[in-house]
Amino acid sequence: MNRIEIALGQRSYPVLVGASLLHQPSHWLPLIPEVPLVIFTNERVAPLYLDTLVSALGGRQPHTFILPDGEAEKSFDNYQRALEFLAQKGIRRDACLLALGGGVIGDLCGFVAASWMRGIRFIQFPTTLLAQVDASVGGKTAINLPAGKNLVGAFHQPSLVVADVSTLTTLDEREYRAGLAEVLKYGAIRDPELIGLMEQQVTALNRRDAALLIDLVSRSVEHKASVVADDEREAGIRATLNFGHSFGHAIEALTDYTRYLHGEAVAIGMVAASHLSEQRGLCTPGTAARLAKLLQQLDLPVTIPADLSTDHLLERMGLDKKNVTGTRRLILLEALGQAYIDSDSRDEQIRRAIDHTR
Ligand SMILES: NC(=O)c1ccc[n+]([C@@H]2O[C@H](COP(=O)([O-])OP(=O)(O)OC[C@H]3O[C@@H](n4cnc5c(N)ncnc54)[C@H](O)[C@@H]3O)[C@@H](O)[C@H]2O)c1
């Protein structure tokens, strides 16, 4: 098992990464406070792991709040239902919420924890690769509104994250691969060795080798930890984690969030952003091709589909909420493993990068 510290002063916490951790409570039970506990999970994850977590908690008898599955459940209605559940169960400020699931459960549970009685403790048990390498660490919590995703939320750090890579064996193939795209992203922006490792280990990656996953999840969490420690509230460097996201968000939005998983759209977006970086003379030619080859070996999409027009994509990119007013802020690469926050790309250069990614 690896232990990574997220260094945020009084809000610091450990992330534990290992195999079969849910079955080995001796590693984490001592870190769970002896207070009333409420597990948040969903109908997909509950039959797989809820009993295991409850028995690992020994005689602790937590309450359980089980949501239907899906991104649509990260809603205001469910947020309100969750608060009413806590009220009905008499949950006080001393309690601790446990999020067992992917990013949807983690984000919603985290936002409930952030706002219930002005903030109570919560612990993440992420069960998707995306949640283990990204969503469970860093303290962003949110719910969606009909007007847009993650529009309401808070920064609220968990007090512990337990990432059991054995839970990844039951993930759908596409969900697993979408998570790999996020791992590759850390390599692209901060860690060329990680890209090299993934290139060498394609077969082991494709069979979800536990030892390799412990290594990749740990390295990813270390990267996220270091970015978050430098910039908890995304004033600057944390934005580099959005590499591939401006193009990716536009692709997701124009396909109504139904054709691509987020990680798949980010995979295409990373290729487009690398093409733009090459064109701008920022990184060596061949960088985009190298990333695209690895993404393809991991069965991820790397091209922008023909039915999405360049004009529409550009327009959507202008609407990206991460842009500082008036400019298109993009994360580009100065080299593989070195990200750069850019606001100088001209529309025709972005157009050319989109066309290169067809
Ligand atoms: N807070 C952050 O910093 C942050 C970062 C990235 C993404 N997010 C959010 O995370 C969400 C996406 O997270 P996600 O990709 O984990 O989606 P998700 O939570 O919907 O999980 C994906 C699917 O896998 C299922 N699942 C979860 N664990 C499983 C397991 N072990 N075995 C089988 N099935 C399992 C889920 O029920 C769901 O159907 C989005 O809402 C996004 O906004 C948040």
The ligand as an SDF file (V2000), in Angstrom:
LIG
                    3D

 44 48  0  0  0  0  0  0  0  0999 V2000
  -14.2600   16.9590   -7.8820 N   0  0  0  0  0  0  0  0  0  0  0  0
  -13.3890   16.8940   -8.8530 C   0  0  0  0  0  0  0  0  0  0  0  0
  -12.2640   17.4070   -8.7560 O   0  0  0  0  0  0  0  0  0  0  0  0
  -13.7570   16.1730  -10.1070 C   0  0  0  0  0  0  0  0  0  0  0  0
  -12.7750   15.8830  -11.0580 C   0  0  0  0  0  0  0  0  0  0  0  0
  -13.1500   15.1720  -12.1880 C   0  0  0  0  0  0  0  0  0  0  0  0
  -14.4640   14.7670  -12.3560 C   0  0  0  0  0  0  0  0  0  0  0  0
  -15.3860   15.0710  -11.4130 N   0  0  0  0  0  0  0  0  0  0  0  0
  -16.7840   14.6320  -11.5500 C   0  0  0  0  0  0  0  0  0  0  0  0
  -16.7910   13.2250  -11.4840 O   0  0  0  0  0  0  0  0  0  0  0  0
  -17.9020   12.7130  -12.2180 C   0  0  0  0  0  0  0  0  0  0  0  0
  -17.4300   11.6040  -13.1070 C   0  0  0  0  0  0  0  0  0  0  0  0
  -16.8700   10.5980  -12.2970 O   0  0  0  0  0  0  0  0  0  0  0  0
  -16.8240    9.0740  -12.7620 P   0  0  0  0  0  0  0  0  0  0  0  0
  -16.2180    8.9980  -14.0910 O   0  0  0  0  0  0  0  0  0  0  0  0
  -16.2560    8.3020  -11.6470 O   0  0  0  0  0  0  0  0  0  0  0  0
  -18.3670    8.7680  -13.0130 O   0  0  0  0  0  0  0  0  0  0  0  0
  -19.4520    7.9690  -12.1640 P   0  0  0  0  0  0  0  0  0  0  0  0
  -19.3750    8.2940  -10.7420 O   0  0  0  0  0  0  0  0  0  0  0  0
  -20.7520    8.1720  -12.8570 O   0  0  0  0  0  0  0  0  0  0  0  0
  -19.0000    6.4430  -12.3760 O   0  0  0  0  0  0  0  0  0  0  0  0
  -19.0250    5.8950  -13.6640 C   0  0  0  0  0  0  0  0  0  0  0  0
  -19.8840    4.6170  -13.7030 C   0  0  0  0  0  0  0  0  0  0  0  0
  -19.1980    3.5520  -13.0500 O   0  0  0  0  0  0  0  0  0  0  0  0
  -20.0300    2.9870  -12.0350 C   0  0  0  0  0  0  0  0  0  0  0  0
  -19.1140    2.4790  -11.0420 N   0  0  0  0  0  0  0  0  0  0  0  0
  -18.4470    3.1670  -10.0770 C   0  0  0  0  0  0  0  0  0  0  0  0
  -17.5620    2.3540   -9.4780 N   0  0  0  0  0  0  0  0  0  0  0  0
  -17.6870    1.1330  -10.0450 C   0  0  0  0  0  0  0  0  0  0  0  0
  -17.0310   -0.1090   -9.8610 C   0  0  0  0  0  0  0  0  0  0  0  0
  -16.0190   -0.2370   -9.0270 N   0  0  0  0  0  0  0  0  0  0  0  0
  -17.4310   -1.1570  -10.6170 N   0  0  0  0  0  0  0  0  0  0  0  0
  -18.4190   -1.0210  -11.5210 C   0  0  0  0  0  0  0  0  0  0  0  0
  -19.0500    0.1400  -11.7750 N   0  0  0  0  0  0  0  0  0  0  0  0
  -18.6780    1.1870  -11.0290 C   0  0  0  0  0  0  0  0  0  0  0  0
  -20.9030    4.1210  -11.6320 C   0  0  0  0  0  0  0  0  0  0  0  0
  -22.0440    3.6610  -10.9430 O   0  0  0  0  0  0  0  0  0  0  0  0
  -21.2080    4.7610  -12.9730 C   0  0  0  0  0  0  0  0  0  0  0  0
  -22.1680    4.0200  -13.6650 O   0  0  0  0  0  0  0  0  0  0  0  0
  -18.4900   13.8940  -12.9620 C   0  0  0  0  0  0  0  0  0  0  0  0
  -19.6590   14.3140  -12.3210 O   0  0  0  0  0  0  0  0  0  0  0  0
  -17.4170   14.9780  -12.8640 C   0  0  0  0  0  0  0  0  0  0  0  0
  -17.9600   16.2690  -12.8730 O   0  0  0  0  0  0  0  0  0  0  0  0
  -15.0570   15.7510  -10.2970 C   0  0  0  0  0  0  0  0  0  0  0  0
  1  2  1  0
  2  3  2  0
  2  4  1  0
  4  5  1  0
  4 44  2  0
  5  6  2  0
  6  7  1  0
  7  8  2  0
  8  9  1  0
  8 44  1  0
  9 10  1  0
  9 42  1  0
 10 11  1  0
 11 12  1  0
 11 40  1  0
 12 13  1  0
 13 14  1  0
 14 15  2  0
 14 16  1  0
 14 17  1  0
 17 18  1  0
 18 19  2  0
 18 20  1  0
 18 21  1  0
 21 22  1  0
 22 23  1  0
 23 24  1  0
 23 38  1  0
 24 25  1  0
 25 26  1  0
 25 36  1  0
 26 27  1  0
 26 35  1  0
 27 28  2  0
 28 29  1  0
 29 30  1  0
 29 35  2  0
 30 31  1  0
 30 32  2  0
 32 33  1  0
 33 34  2  0
 34 35  1  0
 36 37  1  0
 36 38  1  0
 38 39  1  0
 40 41  1  0
 40 42  1  0
 42 43  1  0
M  CHG  2   8   1  16  -1
M  END
$$$$
